[in-house]
Amino acid sequence: MQRFVLGDVEVTRVVEWQGPIAPARDIVPESTAQVWWDNRDWLAPDHWEPDSGRLVGAVQTWVLRSGGRTVLVDTGVGNGRERPGAPLFHQWQTDFLGRLERAGVRPEDVDVVVNTHLHADHVGWNTVGVVGGWVPAFPRAQYLVPAADNFHFGPDNAYGKGLREDDRLIYEDSIAPVHQAGQVLLWEGSHRIDEHLTLEPAPGHTPGSSVLRLASGTDRAVFVGDVLHSPVQILEPSCNSCFCLDAEQAAASRLRILERAADERELLIPAHFGGAGAVEVRREGSRFTTGRWAAYGEE
């Protein structure tokens, strides 16, 4: 397991899957071929395959132990899901719950689940399959769901504009069962989890896309979900992923997050970076660059 400590909060990375995904410029279509090639010395092999041109990433959950409670940030893809529009995720099978247990976390130990947004690779282990349907994977947890995403992806929007068939399936197998169990808290504006952790909106990727800020002692970090998919977006923050629903809003959120991370020395912790998966952001004139990558204690 990979762990580090920020102030009084212990952070553990639990990887569900890691590897090459798709051509990098399909995932970040506005990025230039030149920026990938010019930075190949550090993008490869953890973030990019120069030979194939594919982006390398991860599906992962961050486990935070804060204030005596266990908090999960995003829950990956989950097993046995119907995802016809996403072949990589369709009928996925991994030992994620086993990996979580090896990190010292049993399902009943989880107090809070944060879904930074409601895409397939962030909510899948919200639930587990049982005969006849789906039930919450973490029976004692409160699930924190952005209200704007719950409206957009849920039946109140009648699975309407900007949605795919997969979005309906995701909501029905990974969100609705947690609502039915009475374990969802919808939030908007901002939401303080405890003295160290606060959720804030960062819309654009989805209407309710959010970030989780950590402040403990002198340490600062921001878990950015899908505000960024690749460190290339630190170098070119105007470049959105192909999954962003509102391009202008997504780019504005990304710029704001990067500015604060650089100015307040927040460690940037995204959902999908391969390799170390967490990095300092530095200003270089009017641009941003990467600083030190997180140093983990390996177990």
C-alpha positions in Angstrom: 0.0 0.0 0.0 1.1 3.6 -0.6 0.7 6.0 2.2 1.7 9.5 3.3 0.7 11.8 6.1 -0.5 15.5 5.8 -0.7 17.1 9.2 -3.1 14.9 11.2 -4.6 13.1 8.2 -3.2 9.8 6.8 -3.7 9.4 3.1 -3.7 5.9 1.5 -3.9 5.2 -2.2 -5.9 2.1 -3.3 -5.6 1.4 -7.0 -8.4 -0.5 -8.7 -6.7 -0.5 -12.1 -3.7 1.1 -13.8 -2.4 1.1 -17.4 -2.7 2.6 -20.9 -6.2 3.9 -21.7 -6.5 5.4 -25.1 -4.6 7.8 -27.4 -3.6 10.7 -25.2 -4.9 13.3 -27.6 -8.3 11.6 -27.8 -8.6 12.0 -24.0 -7.2 15.6 -24.0 -8.1 16.6 -27.6 -7.1 20.3 -27.4 -3.5 19.4 -26.3 -0.8 19.6 -28.9 1.4 16.7 -30.0 4.4 19.0 -29.2 3.6 19.3 -25.5 3.5 15.5 -25.0 6.7 15.1 -27.0 8.6 18.0 -25.3 7.8 16.5 -21.9 8.3 12.9 -22.7 11.3 12.5 -20.3 9.0 12.8 -17.3 5.6 11.9 -18.8 6.9 8.4 -19.7 6.3 5.8 -18.6 3.8 6.7 -15.8 1.6 9.1 -17.7 2.2 8.5 -21.4 3.5 5.8 -23.8 5.5 7.6 -26.5 5.6 4.6 -28.8 1.8 4.1 -28.8 0.8 7.6 -28.0 -1.6 6.3 -25.3 -2.3 8.1 -22.1 -1.4 6.0 -19.0 -3.7 6.5 -16.0 -5.3 4.9 -13.0 -8.7 4.2 -11.4 -8.2 4.7 -7.7 -9.7 5.6 -4.4 -8.1 7.8 -1.7 -8.6 6.6 1.8 -8.4 9.4 4.4 -8.2 8.8 8.1 -9.2 12.1 9.6 -10.6 13.0 13.1 -11.1 9.4 14.0 -13.1 8.6 10.9 -12.4 6.8 7.6 -13.3 8.8 4.5 -13.2 7.4 0.9 -12.7 9.8 -2.0 -14.4 8.2 -5.0 -15.1 4.5 -5.4 -13.9 3.5 -8.8 -15.7 1.3 -11.4 -17.2 -1.6 -9.4 -17.7 -5.2 -10.5 -20.4 -6.6 -12.8 -21.7 -3.3 -14.2 -23.5 -3.0 -17.5 -21.5 -0.3 -19.3 -22.1 -0.8 -23.0 -20.8 2.6 -23.9 -17.5 2.1 -22.1 -16.0 -1.3 -23.1 -13.1 -0.9 -20.7 -15.5 -0.8 -17.7 -18.2 -3.2 -19.0 -18.6 -6.2 -16.7 -15.4 -5.2 -14.9 -14.0 -7.6 -12.3 -11.3 -6.6 -9.8 -10.3 -7.4 -6.2 -10.9 -3.9 -5.1 -12.6 -4.7 -1.8 -9.8 -7.1 -1.0 -7.2 -4.4 -1.7 -9.2 -2.0 0.5 -9.2 -4.6 3.3 -5.4 -5.1 2.9 -5.2 -1.3 3.5 -6.9 -1.9 6.8 -10.4 -0.9 5.7 -13.4 -3.2 5.9 -16.7 -2.1 4.5 -18.2 -1.5 7.9 -15.2 0.7 8.9 -16.1 3.4 6.3 -17.8 6.5 7.8 -18.0 8.8 4.8 -17.9 8.2 1.0 -17.2 11.3 -1.2 -18.3 11.1 -4.8 -16.5 14.1 -6.5 -18.9 13.6 -9.4 -21.2 10.9 -10.8 -19.2 9.3 -13.6 -18.8 5.6 -13.9 -15.3 5.4 -12.6 -16.0 7.4 -9.4 -19.1 5.7 -8.0 -19.0 2.0 -8.9 -18.1 0.6 -5.5 -20.8 2.7 -3.9 -22.8 -0.5 -4.2 -22.3 -4.3 -4.5 -24.5 -6.7 -6.3 -26.9 -9.0 -4.4 -29.7 -11.3 -5.7 -32.2 -9.1 -7.2 -30.3 -5.8 -7.3 -27.7 -3.6 -5.6 -27.1 -2.5 -2.0 -24.6 0.0 -0.4 -21.1 -1.4 -0.2 -20.4 0.5 3.0 -23.4 -0.1 5.3 -22.5 2.6 7.9 -21.3 5.3 5.6 -22.8 8.6 4.7 -22.5 9.2 1.0 -21.8 12.8 0.0 -23.2 13.5 -3.5 -23.1 16.9 -5.3 -26.7 18.0 -5.6 -26.2 19.4 -9.1 -24.9 16.1 -10.4 -27.7 14.2 -8.6 -30.2 16.4 -10.5 -28.5 16.2 -13.8 -27.9 12.4 -13.8 -30.9 11.4 -11.8 -34.6 10.8 -12.7 -35.5 14.4 -11.9 -33.8 15.4 -15.1 -35.6 12.4 -16.8 -32.2 11.3 -18.0 -32.3 14.3 -20.3 -30.0 16.6 -22.2 -26.3 15.6 -22.3 -26.8 12.1 -21.0 -26.0 8.7 -22.4 -27.6 5.3 -21.8 -24.6 4.5 -19.5 -25.5 7.5 -17.4 -28.9 6.0 -16.6 -27.3 2.7 -15.8 -24.7 4.3 -13.5 -27.4 6.1 -11.6 -29.6 3.1 -11.2 -27.0 0.7 -10.0 -24.6 3.0 -8.1 -26.6 6.0 -6.8 -30.3 5.1 -6.5 -29.7 2.1 -4.1 -27.8 4.4 -1.7 -30.7 6.9 -1.8 -33.1 4.1 -1.1 -31.0 3.0 1.9 -31.2 6.6 3.3 -27.4 7.0 3.3 -27.1 10.0 0.8 -26.5 13.6 1.8 -26.9 16.0 -1.1 -24.8 19.1 -0.8 -24.3 22.4 -2.6 -22.3 25.5 -2.1 -19.7 23.8 0.1 -19.7 21.1 2.8 -17.4 20.7 5.7 -16.8 17.1 6.6 -14.6 17.8 9.7 -12.0 20.3 10.8 -9.6 19.2 8.1 -11.7 18.4 5.1 -14.1 20.6 3.0 -15.9 20.0 -0.2 -16.2 22.8 -2.8 -17.8 23.0 -6.3 -15.6 23.0 -9.4 -18.2 22.7 -12.1 -17.7 22.1 -15.8 -16.5 18.5 -16.1 -20.0 17.7 -14.8 -22.5 20.2 -13.4 -21.7 19.1 -9.8 -18.0 18.3 -10.3 -16.3 19.1 -7.0 -12.9 19.1 -5.2 -12.0 18.1 -1.6 -9.7 20.4 0.2 -7.5 19.2 3.1 -5.9 21.6 5.6 -4.1 20.2 8.6 -1.3 22.0 10.4 0.8 23.6 7.8 -0.1 21.0 5.1 -2.5 21.6 2.3 -3.9 19.4 -0.4 -6.7 19.4 -3.0 -8.3 16.2 -4.3 -9.4 17.4 -7.7 -11.4 14.4 -9.1 -11.6 14.9 -12.9 -10.7 18.6 -13.0 -7.5 17.1 -14.6 -7.0 13.8 -16.3 -3.3 14.3 -17.1 -0.4 16.4 -15.8 -0.3 17.9 -19.3 -3.3 19.9 -18.2 -1.1 21.6 -15.6 1.1 22.8 -18.5 -1.9 23.6 -20.7 -4.8 24.3 -18.3 -7.2 25.5 -21.1 -7.2 22.0 -22.5 -10.3 20.0 -21.4 -10.8 16.3 -21.4 -13.1 14.8 -24.0 -15.5 14.0 -21.1 -16.1 17.7 -20.0 -19.7 18.7 -20.4 -19.2 22.5 -20.3 -15.8 23.3 -21.8 -15.7 27.0 -20.8 -16.7 26.3 -17.2 -14.4 23.3 -16.9 -11.3 25.3 -18.1 -12.2 28.2 -15.7 -12.5 25.7 -12.7 -9.2 24.1 -13.7 -7.4 27.5 -13.8 -8.8 28.5 -10.5 -7.8 25.2 -8.8 -4.2 25.4 -10.3 -3.8 29.1 -9.2 -4.7 28.3 -5.6 -2.6 25.1 -5.6 0.4 27.1 -6.7 -0.2 30.1 -4.5 -1.0 28.2 -1.3 1.3 25.2 -1.9 -1.5 22.7 -2.0 -0.5 19.2 -3.1 -2.6 18.4 -6.2 -4.1 14.9 -5.9 -6.1 13.9 -9.0 -8.2 10.8 -9.6 -6.5 9.3 -12.6 -2.8 10.2 -12.7 -0.6 7.1 -13.0 2.8 7.0 -11.2 3.0 8.8 -7.9 -0.4 10.3 -8.5 0.1 13.5 -6.5 2.2 16.5 -7.3 3.1 20.1 -6.3 2.2 22.9 -8.7 4.6 25.7 -9.4 4.3 29.0 -11.2 6.8 29.6 -14.0 6.2 33.1 -15.1 2.6 33.2 -16.4 2.5 29.4 -16.7 2.3 26.4 -14.4 4.7 23.6 -14.1 5.1 20.5 -11.9 7.2 20.5 -8.8 7.9 17.5 -6.6 5.9 14.3 -6.8 4.5 12.7 -3.7 6.9 10.4 -1.8 5.0 7.4 -0.5 5.8 5.0 2.2 5.4 1.5 0.6 4.0 -1.4 2.5 
